[in-house]
Amino acid sequence: MAKTSLIFGIGMNKTGTSSLTNALYDLGFPCLHSAKKAKAAVRANQVSGFAPLHPLDRQYMAFCDSPINYMFRELDAAYPGSRFILTIRDMEPWVVSRMSQFGSSAERHRQEWHEHVAAVLAYFSERQSDLLVYDLCGGEGWPPLCRFLHVPIPEHPFPWKNKTGKKRRRRFEQMLRRGGQA
C-alpha cells in the first residue's frame, strides 16, 4: 500500500523545480526530480494497478517536475492528504528559459502556462490549504515553503539551482523581440 501523504511539485519545468528539489532534501524530504524514472513508474503501474509512483513512493517523500506537474489530479486521488506546490515565476523570463530548452513559439509556451496554472488553481479552489503557490524564482526562499510544510526555517541559505545565465537570457530575449520563434 502506498504512503498517503507525499509532496508534489506541480509547477511547470523552468519554474525553479531543481531548486525546490534541493530545498525539500534540505528540509528532510527526499525528492525525485527525474522525468525518466517517474514516467517509467507511471507506465508500469498503469498495467499493474499499483499507485502511480509505486515503488518510488517508498523511497521518496516528494516528487517534482515532469510528468508530476501534469498528473496532479491523479496523484491527489492516489495519495490522499498530500501537499502540492505550484512553483511560478514572472512570465517573460520563464518563456525565455523554456524556449532555450524546448524551442517552439513564445505564444505556445504562454498558452501552456496559462492553461496549467488555471487548471491547478481551479482544482484546488476549495482546498487552498493543500496548495502552495510559490514564486521561488522571485526570491520567496524558505519562509513560505517551511510554513506550508510545518517545518523550521533552516539557518543556511536557500539552495538556488539552474539560474538562467545572462548570455542565454540575452539571446532568447532578442529572439522574443524578433517574433518568438526558436
Backbone hydrogen bonds in HBPLUS format (Angstrom, degrees):
<---DONOR---> <-ACCEPTOR-->    atom                        ^
c    i                          cat <-CA-CA->   ^        H-A-AA   ^      H-
h    n   atom  resd res      DA  || num        DHA   H-A  angle D-A-AA Bond
n    s   type  num  typ     dist DA aas  dist angle  dist       angle   num
A0083-ARG N   A0006-LEU O   2.85 MM  77  6.31 158.6  1.89 160.8 166.3     1
A0007-ILE N   A0061-MET O   2.96 MM  54  6.31 145.3  2.08 143.2 153.9     2
A0063-PHE N   A0007-ILE O   2.91 MM  56  6.41 143.6  2.04 151.1 162.4     3
A0008-PHE N   A0083-ARG O   2.84 MM  75  6.25 156.9  1.89 154.4 162.0     4
A0085-ILE N   A0008-PHE O   2.79 MM  77  6.10 161.8  1.82 159.0 160.4     5
A0009-GLY N   A0063-PHE O   2.69 MM  54  6.03 170.7  1.70 160.0 163.5     6
A0010-ILE N   A0085-ILE O   2.71 MM  75  5.77 147.7  1.81 138.3 149.5     7
A0020-LEU N   A0016-GLY O   2.85 MM   4  6.09 159.0  1.90 153.7 160.5     8
A0021-THR N   A0017-THR O   2.91 MM   4  6.03 155.4  1.97 140.0 146.4     9
A0022-ASN N   A0018-SER O   3.13 MM   4  6.42 162.9  2.16 147.4 150.6    10
A0023-ALA N   A0019-SER O   2.88 MM   4  6.11 157.0  1.93 150.9 158.0    11
A0024-LEU N   A0020-LEU O   2.85 MM   4  6.06 161.5  1.89 156.0 160.2    12
A0025-TYR N   A0021-THR O   3.06 MM   4  6.36 159.5  2.11 149.4 154.8    13
A0026-ASP N   A0022-ASN O   2.95 MM   4  6.20 161.5  1.98 148.4 153.5    14
A0027-LEU N   A0023-ALA O   2.97 MM   4  6.26 136.9  2.16 143.0 154.9    15
A0027-LEU N   A0024-LEU O   3.11 MM   3  5.02 126.6  2.40  93.0 107.1    16
A0029-PHE N   A0024-LEU O   2.80 MM   5  5.09 161.2  1.84 150.2 145.3    17
A0028-GLY N   A0025-TYR O   2.92 MM   3  5.15 161.2  1.95 111.3 116.7    18
A0061-MET N   A0030-PRO O   2.82 MM  31  5.39 151.5  1.90 141.8 150.8    19
A0062-ALA N   A0030-PRO O   2.99 MM  32  6.12 135.4  2.20 156.0 154.9    20
A0032-LEU N   A0062-ALA O   2.93 MM  30  6.35 155.9  1.99 141.6 141.6    21
A0064-CYS N   A0032-LEU O   2.97 MM  32  6.33 157.6  2.02 168.6 167.9    22
A0038-ALA N   A0034-SER O   3.04 MM   4  6.20 172.1  2.04 159.3 161.9    23
A0039-LYS N   A0035-ALA O   2.84 MM   4  5.82 166.0  1.86 151.1 155.7    24
A0040-ALA N   A0036-LYS O   3.07 MM   4  6.16 156.8  2.12 142.6 149.2    25
A0041-ALA N   A0037-LYS O   3.02 MM   4  6.25 160.3  2.06 149.7 154.6    26
A0042-VAL N   A0038-ALA O   2.96 MM   4  6.19 166.7  1.98 154.8 158.5    27
A0043-ARG N   A0039-LYS O   2.95 MM   4  6.12 166.6  1.97 151.8 155.3    28
A0044-ALA N   A0040-ALA O   3.00 MM   4  6.16 167.8  2.02 150.2 153.8    29
A0045-ASN N   A0041-ALA O   2.90 MM   4  6.03 155.4  1.97 151.5 158.5    30
A0046-GLN N   A0042-VAL O   3.03 MM   4  6.19 128.7  2.30 144.3 156.1    31
A0046-GLN N   A0043-ARG O   3.31 MM   3  5.36 141.5  2.47  97.4 107.7    32
A0048-SER N   A0044-ALA O   3.18 MM   4  6.40 158.3  2.23 141.8 148.4    33
A0049-GLY N   A0045-ASN O   3.03 MM   4  5.52 149.9  2.12 133.5 137.6    34
A0054-HIS N   A0051-ALA O   3.12 MM   3  5.50 172.4  2.13 125.4 125.7    35
A0056-LEU N   A0053-LEU O   2.68 MM   3  5.43 108.2  2.19 134.8 148.9    36
A0057-ASP N   A0053-LEU O   2.94 MM   4  5.51 135.1  2.14 126.9 135.6    37
A0058-ARG N   A0055-PRO O   2.99 MM   3  5.64 164.4  2.02 120.2 124.1    38
A0059-GLN N   A0056-LEU O   2.99 MM   3  5.18 140.5  2.15 104.7 116.1    39
A0060-TYR N   A0056-LEU O   2.94 MM   4  6.07 156.6  2.00 164.9 170.9    40
A0068-ILE N   A0065-ASP O   2.82 MM   3  5.61 115.1  2.25 136.1 142.3    41
A0069-ASN N   A0065-ASP O   3.32 MM   4  5.79 144.0  2.45 116.7 126.1    42
A0070-TYR N   A0067-PRO O   3.08 MM   3  5.65 135.5  2.29 112.4 123.1    43
A0071-MET N   A0068-ILE O   3.03 MM   3  5.15 150.4  2.12 106.1 115.4    44
A0075-LEU N   A0071-MET O   2.85 MM   4  5.97 167.8  1.86 168.9 172.9    45
A0076-ASP N   A0072-PHE O   2.94 MM   4  5.91 151.1  2.03 138.9 146.6    46
A0077-ALA N   A0073-ARG O   3.08 MM   4  6.38 154.6  2.14 147.9 154.2    47
A0078-ALA N   A0074-GLU O   2.96 MM   4  6.16 153.8  2.03 146.2 153.8    48
A0079-TYR N   A0075-LEU O   2.86 MM   4  5.78 145.6  1.98 147.5 154.8    49
A0082-SER N   A0079-TYR O   3.30 MM   3  5.97 141.0  2.46 143.5 143.3    50
A0084-PHE N   A0130-ASP O   2.91 MM  46  6.08 159.2  1.95 160.7 167.6    51
A0132-LEU N   A0084-PHE O   2.86 MM  48  6.34 153.4  1.93 154.3 163.2    52
A0086-LEU N   A0132-LEU O   2.77 MM  46  6.02 152.8  1.84 154.4 163.9    53
A0134-TYR N   A0086-LEU O   2.90 MM  48  5.94 163.9  1.92 142.2 147.4    54
A0088-ILE N   A0134-TYR O   2.95 MM  46  5.96 156.4  2.00 136.9 139.8    55
A0094-TRP N   A0090-ASP O   3.26 MM   4  6.33 151.8  2.35 147.4 155.7    56
A0094-TRP N   A0091-MET O   3.04 MM   3  5.13 115.6  2.47  99.4 115.8    57
A0095-VAL N   A0091-MET O   2.84 MM   4  6.14 156.4  1.90 158.0 165.6    58
A0096-VAL N   A0092-GLU O   2.98 MM   4  6.23 163.6  2.01 155.3 159.0    59
A0097-SER N   A0093-PRO O   2.98 MM   4  6.18 163.6  2.01 146.8 150.9    60
A0098-ARG N   A0094-TRP O   2.76 MM   4  5.91 162.4  1.79 155.3 160.9    61
A0099-MET N   A0095-VAL O   2.81 MM   4  5.94 163.4  1.84 153.5 157.6    62
A0100-SER N   A0096-VAL O   3.07 MM   4  6.24 146.6  2.18 141.7 150.8    63
A0101-GLN N   A0098-ARG O   3.11 MM   3  5.36 138.9  2.28 100.9 112.0    64
A0102-PHE N   A0098-ARG O   2.81 MM   4  5.96 168.6  1.82 160.9 164.7    65
A0103-GLY N   A0099-MET O   2.86 MM   4  4.33 147.6  1.96 117.1 122.9    66
A0109-HIS N   A0105-SER O   3.23 MM   4  6.61 159.2  2.28 149.8 154.4    67
A0106-ALA N   A0180-GLY O   2.95 MM  74  4.85 135.6  2.16 127.3 140.0    68
A0110-ARG N   A0106-ALA O   2.92 MM   4  6.21 161.3  1.96 154.5 160.2    69
A0111-GLN N   A0107-GLU O   2.93 MM   4  6.12 162.9  1.96 152.6 156.8    70
A0112-GLU N   A0108-ARG O   3.02 MM   4  6.25 161.3  2.06 147.7 152.6    71
A0113-TRP N   A0109-HIS O   2.93 MM   4  6.12 160.0  1.97 151.9 157.2    72
A0114-HIS N   A0110-ARG O   2.95 MM   4  6.23 171.6  1.96 157.4 158.3    73
A0115-GLU N   A0111-GLN O   2.97 MM   4  6.16 164.3  1.99 154.1 158.5    74
A0116-HIS N   A0112-GLU O   2.97 MM   4  6.11 162.2  2.00 149.4 154.3    75
A0117-VAL N   A0113-TRP O   2.93 MM   4  6.11 178.4  1.93 166.6 166.3    76
A0118-ALA N   A0114-HIS O   2.98 MM   4  5.92 160.9  2.01 144.1 150.3    77
A0119-ALA N   A0115-GLU O   2.98 MM   4  6.06 155.8  2.04 142.5 149.2    78
A0120-VAL N   A0116-HIS O   2.99 MM   4  6.25 163.7  2.01 157.3 161.0    79
A0121-LEU N   A0117-VAL O   2.95 MM   4  6.12 173.3  1.96 156.4 158.5    80
A0122-ALA N   A0118-ALA O   2.93 MM   4  5.99 157.9  1.98 146.9 153.3    81
A0123-TYR N   A0119-ALA O   2.96 MM   4  6.05 161.5  2.00 146.0 151.4    82
A0124-PHE N   A0120-VAL O   3.03 MM   4  6.24 159.5  2.07 155.7 160.1    83
A0125-SER N   A0122-ALA O   3.29 MM   3  5.08 164.3  2.31 102.0 106.0    84
A0127-ARG N   A0124-PHE O   2.90 MM   3  4.94 154.6  1.96 107.9 116.3    85
A0130-ASP N   A0127-ARG O   2.96 MM   3  5.73 165.8  1.98 125.4 130.1    86
A0131-LEU N   A0128-GLN O   3.23 MM   3  5.36 164.1  2.26 107.0 111.7    87
A0138-GLY N   A0135-ASP O   3.11 MM   3  5.19 133.4  2.34  97.2 110.1    88
A0140-GLU N   A0135-ASP O   3.40 MM   5  5.99 164.1  2.43 144.3 143.7    89
A0139-GLY N   A0136-LEU O   2.97 MM   3  5.37 159.9  2.01 113.1 117.6    90
A0146-CYS N   A0142-TRP O   2.91 MM   4  5.88 171.7  1.92 171.5 173.3    91
A0147-ARG N   A0143-PRO O   3.01 MM   4  6.10 162.7  2.04 154.9 159.6    92
A0148-PHE N   A0144-PRO O   3.03 MM   4  6.10 162.2  2.06 144.8 149.8    93
A0149-LEU N   A0145-LEU O   3.01 MM   4  6.22 151.3  2.09 147.4 155.0    94
A0150-HIS N   A0146-CYS O   2.83 MM   4  5.69 109.5  2.34 136.6 152.3    95
A0151-VAL N   A0146-CYS O   3.00 MM   5  5.05 162.8  2.03 140.4 145.6    96
A0150-HIS N   A0147-ARG O   3.25 MM   3  4.99 152.0  2.33  95.5 103.8    97
A0160-TRP N   A0158-PHE O   3.08 MM   2  5.99 127.2  2.37 111.1  96.1    98
A0169-ARG N   A0165-GLY O   2.95 MM   4  6.08 161.8  1.99 154.0 160.0    99
A0170-ARG N   A0166-LYS O   2.90 MM   4  6.07 163.5  1.93 151.6 155.2   100
A0171-ARG N   A0167-LYS O   3.09 MM   4  6.34 162.5  2.12 149.5 154.1   101
A0172-PHE N   A0168-ARG O   3.11 MM   4  6.35 160.5  2.15 152.4 156.5   102
A0173-GLU N   A0169-ARG O   2.86 MM   4  6.02 144.3  1.99 149.5 160.4   103
A0174-GLN N   A0170-ARG O   3.00 MM   4  6.19 154.9  2.06 148.9 154.6   104
A0175-MET N   A0171-ARG O   3.15 MM   4  6.41 148.4  2.25 134.4 143.2   105
A0176-LEU N   A0172-PHE O   2.90 MM   4  6.14 152.4  1.98 140.9 147.4   106
A0177-ARG N   A0173-GLU O   3.07 MM   4  6.36 157.2  2.12 145.8 151.1   107
A0178-ARG N   A0174-GLN O   3.10 MM   4  6.38 137.3  2.29 142.0 153.4   108
A0178-ARG N   A0175-MET O   3.10 MM   3  5.09 128.8  2.37  95.6 109.3   109
A0180-GLY N   A0175-MET O   2.99 MM   5  5.50 156.8  2.04 140.5 137.3   110
A0179-GLY N   A0176-LEU O   3.10 MM   3  5.35 162.2  2.14 109.4 113.6   111
